[in-house]
Amino acid sequence: DAFKLLNPQETPARTVVLSGEGKAFSAGADLNWMKKMVDYSREENLRDSHRLFEMIYGIWNCPLPVIARVNGDALGGGVGIIAACDMAFALNSCSFGFTECKLG
């Protein structure tokens, strides 16, 4: 929702920079939570997917340029966040992956 509220005419900001705190840019979803989703109903899964879509779409559709400052590993949804940004800069030491594929 924060991305929707940005109005270039009302803010002195000229860009948005996303970065992680700590060792990872984004470790993605909590894998234990993902395992619990197996028991979600169709409606619960649709609601959850819609929330993820709204977050990614909010970044992609932000009226200001969004830059990903990738300071560490990006996994799962973290890679989606980077893909939604207008530009991305990463350290050479960063790893990227979709580890949720291991859940089967």
C-alpha atoms as a printed R data frame, in Angstrom:
    type eleno elety resid chain resno       x       y       z
1   ATOM     1    CA   ASP     A     1   0.000   0.000   0.000
2   ATOM     2    CA   ALA     A     2   2.884   2.387   0.642
3   ATOM     3    CA   PHE     A     3   3.794   2.399  -3.045
4   ATOM     4    CA   LYS     A     4   0.257   3.437  -4.012
5   ATOM     5    CA   LEU     A     5   0.428   6.429  -1.676
6   ATOM     6    CA   LEU     A     6   3.506   7.943  -3.296
7   ATOM     7    CA   ASN     A     7   2.594  10.956  -5.350
8   ATOM     8    CA   PRO     A     8   5.489  12.562  -7.255
9   ATOM     9    CA   GLN     A     9   3.756  15.966  -7.058
10  ATOM    10    CA   GLU     A    10   3.406  15.791  -3.263
11  ATOM    11    CA   THR     A    11   6.726  14.293  -2.140
12  ATOM    12    CA   PRO     A    12  10.286  15.566  -2.380
13  ATOM    13    CA   ALA     A    13  11.406  11.968  -3.026
14  ATOM    14    CA   ARG     A    14  12.659  11.289  -6.530
15  ATOM    15    CA   THR     A    15  13.145   7.542  -6.221
16  ATOM    16    CA   VAL     A    16  12.554   4.584  -3.901
17  ATOM    17    CA   VAL     A    17  15.460   2.349  -2.885
18  ATOM    18    CA   LEU     A    18  14.701  -1.117  -1.511
19  ATOM    19    CA   SER     A    19  17.381  -2.928   0.450
20  ATOM    20    CA   GLY     A    20  17.518  -5.722   2.966
21  ATOM    21    CA   GLU     A    21  18.561  -5.522   6.578
22  ATOM    22    CA   GLY     A    22  21.190  -7.982   7.703
23  ATOM    23    CA   LYS     A    23  22.860 -10.632   5.583
24  ATOM    24    CA   ALA     A    24  20.038 -11.190   3.075
25  ATOM    25    CA   PHE     A    25  18.160  -8.900   0.741
26  ATOM    26    CA   SER     A    26  15.144 -11.174   1.151
27  ATOM    27    CA   ALA     A    27  15.014 -14.820   2.129
28  ATOM    28    CA   GLY     A    28  11.517 -15.117   0.639
29  ATOM    29    CA   ALA     A    29   8.600 -16.744   2.411
30  ATOM    30    CA   ASP     A    30   8.918 -18.685   5.631
31  ATOM    31    CA   LEU     A    31   9.223 -22.311   4.477
32  ATOM    32    CA   ASN     A    32   7.398 -23.633   7.558
33  ATOM    33    CA   TRP     A    33   4.485 -21.328   6.730
34  ATOM    34    CA   MET     A    34   4.548 -22.594   3.136
35  ATOM    35    CA   LYS     A    35   4.292 -26.191   4.343
36  ATOM    36    CA   LYS     A    36   1.153 -25.240   6.332
37  ATOM    37    CA   MET     A    37  -0.383 -23.781   3.174
38  ATOM    38    CA   VAL     A    38  -0.848 -27.331   1.876
39  ATOM    39    CA   ASP     A    39  -3.924 -27.490   4.096
40  ATOM    40    CA   TYR     A    40  -5.332 -24.116   2.958
41  ATOM    41    CA   SER     A    41  -8.624 -24.089   1.094
42  ATOM    42    CA   ARG     A    42  -8.797 -22.896  -2.482
43  ATOM    43    CA   GLU     A    43 -10.200 -19.566  -1.282
44  ATOM    44    CA   GLU     A    44  -7.404 -19.135   1.289
45  ATOM    45    CA   ASN     A    45  -4.768 -19.852  -1.366
46  ATOM    46    CA   LEU     A    46  -6.384 -17.360  -3.750
47  ATOM    47    CA   ARG     A    47  -6.461 -14.678  -1.029
48  ATOM    48    CA   ASP     A    48  -2.816 -15.313  -0.198
49  ATOM    49    CA   SER     A    49  -1.789 -15.222  -3.869
50  ATOM    50    CA   HIS     A    50  -3.700 -11.994  -4.337
51  ATOM    51    CA   ARG     A    51  -1.829 -10.342  -1.432
52  ATOM    52    CA   LEU     A    52   1.512 -11.326  -3.000
53  ATOM    53    CA   PHE     A    53   0.353 -10.039  -6.387
54  ATOM    54    CA   GLU     A    54  -0.715  -6.697  -4.867
55  ATOM    55    CA   MET     A    55   2.691  -6.259  -3.228
56  ATOM    56    CA   ILE     A    56   4.657  -7.045  -6.399
57  ATOM    57    CA   TYR     A    57   2.283  -5.000  -8.574
58  ATOM    58    CA   GLY     A    58   2.571  -2.060  -6.178
59  ATOM    59    CA   ILE     A    59   6.342  -2.027  -6.668
60  ATOM    60    CA   TRP     A    60   6.086  -2.459 -10.432
61  ATOM    61    CA   ASN     A    61   3.412   0.240 -10.767
62  ATOM    62    CA   CYS     A    62   5.025   2.757  -8.377
63  ATOM    63    CA   PRO     A    63   4.933   6.287  -9.838
64  ATOM    64    CA   LEU     A    64   8.557   6.806  -8.740
65  ATOM    65    CA   PRO     A    65  11.496   4.743 -10.019
66  ATOM    66    CA   VAL     A    66  12.190   1.816  -7.685
67  ATOM    67    CA   ILE     A    67  15.767   0.589  -7.304
68  ATOM    68    CA   ALA     A    68  16.662  -2.725  -5.666
69  ATOM    69    CA   ARG     A    69  19.912  -2.393  -3.717
70  ATOM    70    CA   VAL     A    70  20.620  -6.109  -3.337
71  ATOM    71    CA   ASN     A    71  22.946  -6.341  -0.345
72  ATOM    72    CA   GLY     A    72  22.732 -10.117   0.115
73  ATOM    73    CA   ASP     A    73  21.023 -13.289  -1.059
74  ATOM    74    CA   ALA     A    74  17.571 -13.070  -2.648
75  ATOM    75    CA   LEU     A    75  15.416 -16.168  -2.566
76  ATOM    76    CA   GLY     A    76  11.889 -16.963  -3.716
77  ATOM    77    CA   GLY     A    77   9.692 -13.904  -3.441
78  ATOM    78    CA   GLY     A    78  12.800 -11.791  -2.956
79  ATOM    79    CA   VAL     A    79  13.687 -12.457  -6.589
80  ATOM    80    CA   GLY     A    80  10.150 -11.402  -7.540
81  ATOM    81    CA   ILE     A    81  10.627  -8.127  -5.661
82  ATOM    82    CA   ILE     A    82  13.825  -7.464  -7.605
83  ATOM    83    CA   ALA     A    83  12.125  -8.290 -10.904
84  ATOM    84    CA   ALA     A    84   9.370  -5.752 -10.156
85  ATOM    85    CA   CYS     A    85  11.891  -2.940  -9.647
86  ATOM    86    CA   ASP     A    86  12.942  -0.559 -12.384
87  ATOM    87    CA   MET     A    87  16.647  -1.166 -11.719
88  ATOM    88    CA   ALA     A    88  18.677  -3.511  -9.546
89  ATOM    89    CA   PHE     A    89  22.239  -3.427  -8.296
90  ATOM    90    CA   ALA     A    90  23.708  -6.433  -6.508
91  ATOM    91    CA   LEU     A    91  26.942  -7.376  -4.840
92  ATOM    92    CA   ASN     A    92  28.996 -10.015  -6.677
93  ATOM    93    CA   SER     A    93  28.637 -12.275  -3.642
94  ATOM    94    CA   CYS     A    94  24.806 -12.427  -3.848
95  ATOM    95    CA   SER     A    95  22.987 -15.660  -4.640
96  ATOM    96    CA   PHE     A    96  19.551 -15.871  -6.226
97  ATOM    97    CA   GLY     A    97  17.211 -18.848  -6.207
98  ATOM    98    CA   PHE     A    98  13.755 -20.346  -5.946
99  ATOM    99    CA   THR     A    99  14.248 -22.671  -2.978
100 ATOM   100    CA   GLU     A   100  10.511 -23.321  -2.530
101 ATOM   101    CA   CYS     A   101  10.793 -25.732  -5.483
102 ATOM   102    CA   LYS     A   102  12.359 -28.173  -3.017
103 ATOM   103    CA   LEU     A   103   9.012 -28.457  -1.204
104 ATOM   104    CA   GLY     A   104   7.676 -30.666  -3.986
